[in-house]
């Protein structure tokens, strides 16, 4: 069987008609999910970042205020003001202001005005920036001044010390995070979208190959099969392809069986119908005679019975293979059923000069339909008695299997069947050359195979050394397919 392959297609279709394709829908869904995921992640990160930044400003202001308060307590006001000013002129220093008890500013660049004790936020007036300086902050866009976080504290002598930090630093940090987040999210979105589209295109291409295989089969090309990349480590699509291939194999087998049956029916029914026609024409060609007509009609009736039996067997096989048997399976004692069939065939075996033997345990349970299993054993036994010479021994044996099932075997010490023909004897109408003259239509073992199949049993023909052994392995009652 050959696997069908598709020509390589473009990974990113851009035609308008493709906007309604599965690729486009998957791409849109991925974009939406990706944006939602990154948006939620960004909001959570923003919230987690903003609070520590604000808390850090407050912590540093309070720590610096504690140190400035100690400096003020240890030195006169003028000296303390100088020391605090020197400290706050560092690159990482704060803006500050020291006022005397009368409210006059002693030193400091923090904007004037009364300040509430503890923490507050001060809005400074707008100052015109030089022409060659641009301010990208939100406040510059809104045409407002700076916002300063201020910590003010009244000293023991009535003076007031205020420390402040420009919130523009935190804004810059948050703005940097926002720009970085947008850039990285956009890059990640493009990479993820490209990778997802490539992967989705690969998966959809494989599914399209399976669809193309089905279309080819619909066009009566039964030789194509869906490609499978890895049989040992099959993914979901490989398992789908394997299931489709098994279905196609089954369909091909059924069609081949139908063709074979048609050919075999035409071939095997030609002989009895020709004999029937010959008997009728012979009776009509001779002089009128009641006895002659009676003999002709009796012979014709026998041939008609053979044809009807053949068609009845074919219908039974077809019903079993189609799974149309309506009877529910029951828990059966295979050994007891085999014993009954053996006893029923023992007189005819003795009449034909055969030795019929039987071995079985007290009980060997299987799940099944009693009439069908009885018919299976009867067909196996009749096949052995018909195709072995007088004096041959036939052994019917039932044994328990280790896995909880049971094995039924019918063995003989007759001429046996060649190894290359053992699988063929279960085909409809197949008969060995030496069996062409024996009665039968070649459907007995086909019926046995069909009954085994609907019971989930495995059937095989093997060398009995000498003779032929046909064994049927029934599954455990817990593993029965029905």
Number of C-alpha atoms within 10 A of each C-alpha: 10 10 14 16 17 12 7 7 10 9 15 13 13 10 7 8 8 13 14 9 12 13 20 16 13 16 18 14 12 17 17 12 12 17 15 12 11 18 15 12 13 17 11 11 13 15 11 11 14 15 10 11 17 13 11 13 18 18 12 13 21 17 11 18 19 12 11 22 17 11 17 20 13 11 13 11 16 12 13 19 22 16 15 22 21 11 15 18 12 9 7 9 15 22 20 23 22 25 20 16 14 9 14 12 18 14 17 20 14 20 15 14 9 8 17 14 14 12 18 13 16 19 12 14 11 12 10 7 10 7 6 5 7 9 9 10 13 13 15 14 9 8 9 14 15 16 17 20 19 26 23 23 20 17 15 11 9 13 18 22 25 25 26 26 23 17 17 16 11 16 16 14 15 16 16 12 16 14 12 12 18 15 12 12 17 14 12 14 17 13 12 15 18 15 12 17 19 16 13 17 19 14 13 15 18 21 17 15 21 26 15 18 27 21 12 16 16 10 9 10 12 18 15 19 26 27 19 18 13 10 10 7 9 14 13 9 17 21 15 16 24 18 13 18 22 13 12 20 16 12 13 15 12 13 13 12 14 12 12 15 17 11 12 16 18 11 11 17 16 13 12 17 16 12 14 20 14 14 19 17 12 14 20 14 9 10 10 10 10 10 10 15 18 12 14 20 16 13 16 20 13 14 20 15 13 18 19 12 15 21 16 12 19 19 12 17 21 14 13 20 17 11 12 11 13 6 10 9 15 13 12 18 17 28 24 17 15 23 17 13 17 20 13 12 15 15 13 14 23 13 9 15 15 21 16 21 14 15 14 17 12 11 15 20 20 26 24 26 18 17 10 19 19 15 16 23 24 20 18 21 23 15 16 26 24 15 17 19 15 16 14 19 20 24 19 24 19 26 19 21 14 8 8 15 21 24 21 21 21 23 26 27 20 21 14 20 19 13 11 7 13 16 14 16 18 22 18 22 24 20 19 15 7 8 13 12 9 10 10 16 20 23 23 25 21 21 26 22 23 24 22 21 17 20 23 19 21 14 20 14 21 17 17 16 13 13 20 23 23 20 21 21 21 27 22 19 18 11 13 17 14 12
